[in-house]
Amino acid sequence: MDTKADSTVYSKICPAQQILDRIADKWTTLIMGILSEAEGPVRFREFRHRIEGISQKMLTQTLRDLERDGLVVRRVFPVIPPRVEYSMTPLGRTLEAPLAALAAWTVEHMAQVHEAQIAFDRTHPKNASAAVQLHQ
């Protein structure tokens, strides 16, 4: 039975959840941020150089997912060694403002979030040790 709740992002069967999962992903936001700042196409090795902590496998998978979703275009040049460049599609460009706002909010409130985490961890020691393990 189709209900109004089934068509919202809060419903597990809503396709929007898959899109939200993609665009809210840490690696996606960093990749799209680099593409947004770039004056032209970006090569794979530049992403690797600028995004600390991303594995080659994760970068490759995220770029493929973004290409599949129509947010990024991949251009392969027939040279040896292969040269591959990425750029945003017009659809991808529509994410620039929302992702820039998210990045700005993160920078602006980073200290407050960190303070809240410290206060929480003081009153919830069990959670604090789990949080430390997650960040290692």
N, C-alpha and C positions, 0 to 999 in steps of 0.2 A: 504494500500500500504506500502510495506516494503522499508524504506530508510536507508541509512547509519547512519543518525542521530538517528534513532530509536534503534540502537544497541549500543549506547554509554551510559555511566553512566549519561550523561546530559539529557537523555530522560526519561520521567516519566514511560514509559513502560518497561524500561530495568531492568531485575532482579538484576543486579549488584547494583542498588540503595538500595535494601533491605539488601544486604550483607554489603554495605558501611554504611548504617544506623546502623546496628548491631555493626560492629567493631569500628565505630567512637563514639559510645555511651560512656558516662563518666563511667558508672558502668562496662561496658564490659572491658574498658581499665584498670580499677583498679583491677578487678577480674583476668584478664589475667596477669597483672603485678605480683600479688601475686603468681599465679601458676607458673609463669616463675622463680621467685626467690626461690620457694620452692624446698627443696631437695627430696621431696616425695609428696604423695597425701595430699590434704588440706581438713580439715573437715569444715562443714558448720559454726560451731560456731567460727572458726578462722577467716573466712571472716567477720562475724558479728563484731568480736572484732577489726579487723584491718581497716575496712572501716567505718569511721565515717559518720553518716548521712543516711546510706542505711537502708531502712525498711526490715523487714523479707520478706514481700510480694515481694518487688522489687528484693531482692537478689535471692529468689526462682525463680521468673520469668526469670531473666537474666541468671541464671545457666541453666534453662530448655531450653531457647532459644539457648544458646551456645552448649548444648548437642544436640539439634535438628539439629544445623548447622554443627555438626561433629567436633567442636573445643574443646570440653570438654567431658570427659567420667565420668559417675557417677557410683560409686560402693556402693551398699547397703549391709550391713552385717546383717545377721539374728540374731540379739541380741536385748535384751530389756534393756534400751531404744535403739531404732534403731541408728545405726552408719552409717553415709554416708560420703564418701570421694570423692573428685573430683581431676582430674588430666587432663593435656593437652593431646590431641591426637597428632599424628604426624602432622596432618593438622594444629592444633592449634599452634604447635611449629613454624610453618612457619611465624606466626605473631609476634614472639618474637622480631626480629630485627626492623621491622617497628614501633612497639609500643614502644620499648625502645628508638628509635630515636625521636618519638613524645614526650615521657616523658622528654628526655634530652632537647629538644627544649623548652618545656614548662618551665622547671626550669631555663634554660639559659636566656630566654626572658621575664620572668614573670614581672620583674620590669619595663621593657620598655612598656609592654602592659598596666600595671597599670598606668604608667605616661600618656600614650596616652588616656586612659579612663578618667583620671582626666582632661586633657586638653580639651577633647571633651565635657565633662559634664559642664565645665565652659562656653563654648560658646553655649551650647544647654541645657539650664536649664530644659526645659520640659522633655527631654530625661533622664536627670540626676535623676529626681524624679522617673521616671518609672524604671530606672536601680536599684535604691535603693530598690524599692518595690519588684523587681524580686529576689534580693539577700537576702530578709528577710525570 
